[in-house]
Amino acid sequence: MNYFVHSSAIADEGCEIGDGTKVWHFSHIMSGCIIGKNCNIGQNVVISPQVTLGNNVKVQNNVSIYTGVICEDDVFLGPSMVFTNVINPRSAVVRKNEYRSTLVKKGASIGANATIVCGHNIGEYAFVGAGAVITKEVKPYALVVGNPARQIGWVSEYGHRLHFDEEGYAICPETKQRYQLINNSVIRIA
C-alpha cells in the first residue's frame, strides 16, 4: 500500500487508490471508484461508486462526488462544492438508471460552494467561481461565476485572467504562455 488513509476514514474493498494519494479524516471512498496517483482527499469527502479521479486531483473538505462524475488529471474541487447526478430527484422515485454523467477536464478548478448540475461538462483549465451554479457546458479556459453561472472572461492554465489585445492574443503574467482567442474559443499557442 503506497497511499495513506486516515484511521477515521473508510476505504471500501474494491476501490482503487493510486500511489501517493492521501485520504483524510472522516472520508468515505466507496467500492468501484478509481482514484489516481498523488491525489489529496480532504476531510468529510464522499466518493461514490463508478467515480474516476485522475492523477493529482485535489478534493477539499466536505465535497460529495456522486456516481457519473469523472475528473481528469490536475482538477481542483473547492471546499463544499457539490456534484449532482439526477436532474429531477424524488425520494420516492428510484432513478439510478437515469444518472447523468459530468466530465471535468484536465486542470479545471471549481470554487468553494459551487454546484455542478449533472450532464454539464467543465472544459480544460476552466475556472468556476465560488458559489457558481453550472447549468450548461463550460468552455476550456472559461471563467464563469454566478447563479446561474455566466462566463465573464478567460483564464490561463495557471488561473490568471487573460486580457486579449485587438488581434486576439494574450499572455499569462506568471508563465508568459501565449493564448489566442478564435471564434469565442481560447487555445494556448506557446
N, C-alpha and C positions, 0 to 999 in steps of 0.2 A: 504494500500500500504506500504510494508516493504522494498522497494527498492528506489533508488534515480535516477531520470532522470533530467539532467541539463536543464534549461529553453530554451537553444538554440538547444537541441536535440529533435528528434521526435521518439516517440514510437507509432507505428500504433495500432489501435484497432485490437484485435485478436492475438497479440503476447503474449507470456508467459514469465514473468521475475521473477526469484526467489528472495527470501528474502535476503537482504544484498547486492544485486548487485548494482553497480554504473555505470551509463551511462553518459559519459562526453560530452563536447562541440561539437556541430555540427554533432553528430552521428545520424544515421537513423536505427531504429530497425523496420523491416517490419513485416507485418501481417503473421501469420503462422509459425514464428520461435519460438524456445524454448530456453531460457537462464536459466541456473541453478542458484543455490544459491551462494552468495559471489563471483560473477564474477566482474571483472573490465573491462569496455569497454572504451578505451581511446578516444581521440578526433578524429573526422572525420572518424569514422568507419561506414561501411555499413554492416548490417546483413540481408541477403535476406530471402525470404520465404522458409520454409522447412529446414532451418539450425537448427541444435541442438548443443548447447554448454552445457557440463556437469557442475558440481559444481567447483568453484574456478578456472575458466578459466580466464587467463589474456590476454587481447587483447590490444596491444599497438596502438599508433596513426597511422592513415592512412591505416588501414587494411580493405580490402573488402573480405567478406566471402559469397560466392555465393551458390545458391541452390545446394544441393547434398553433402554439407560438414557436417560431424559430428565430433565434438571434444569431447572426453571423459573427465573425471574429471582431474583437475590439469594440463591442457595443457597451454603452454605459446606460444603466437603468437607475434613475434617481430615487431618493427616498420616497416611499409610499406611493409610487406610481402604480397604475393598475392596467392590466390587460383584461379584456372580456373575450368570451368565445361563443356566445349565443346572442343573436340580435334581438330576440324577444323572449327573455326568460320568464317563466312562470313556475312557481313552486310545485304546483300540482300537475304540470305537464313535463314529461321526460323528453328532452331534446338532445340527448347525447349523440344522436346520428345527424344533428344539424350544426355541429361545431363548425365555425368558420376559422380559417387559418389567418395568421398575421405573420409577415416576414419583416424582420428588422435587419436591414442590410449593414454590411461592414462599416464600422466606425461611427455609426449613428449614436446620438445622445438623446435621452428622454429625461426631461427635468422632473423635479420633485412634484408629486401630486398630480401629474399628468394622467389622463385616461386615454387609452387606445381602444376605440370601438372596433370590434373584430372585423376582419376582412379588408382592412386598410393597411397597406404596406408602407414602411418607412424606408426611404431611399438611402443610398450610401452617404455617409458623413452628414446627413441631415441633423438638424438641431431642433428638438421640440421643447419649447419653453416651459417653465414651471407652471403647473395648473392648466395647461392646454388640454383641450378635448379634441382628439383626432377623429374626424367623421368622413375623411376622404384620403386618397393617396397623398403621400408627401414625397416630393421630388428629391433626387440626390442634391446635396449641398443646400437644401432649402432651410430657411429659418422661419419657424411657424410659432405663433403664440395665440392665446385667447380661447374663448368658448362661444361658438365652435372655432377651432383653430383656423387662422388665415396666414398666408405667407406674407412676411414683411421684409424679406431680404434673402441674402445668400451668405454662407459661411465657408471658410476654408477647412481643410482636413484637420487643422489644429483648433477649430472652433472660433476663429476670428471673423468678424463681419467683413464681407468683401464690398469694396466700393469700385464699381466699374467705370472706366473712362468712356468717352463718346464713341470709341471704336469697339467697346465691349470687352476690354481687358482689365484684370485686377491682379494685385499681388498681395499675398499673405504677409502681414507685417512681421510675423515671427520667423517664418521659414523662407520667405522670398519665393515660394512656389507661385507659378503663374496660372491664372484661370481665364477662361473665355466664356462669355455669355452669348449663346447662339439659339435663336428661336425659343426663348424663355426656358432654356436649359443651360446648366453650367458643366463645363468639363475642365479638368486640370490638364494644362498643356506643357508644363515643365516644372 
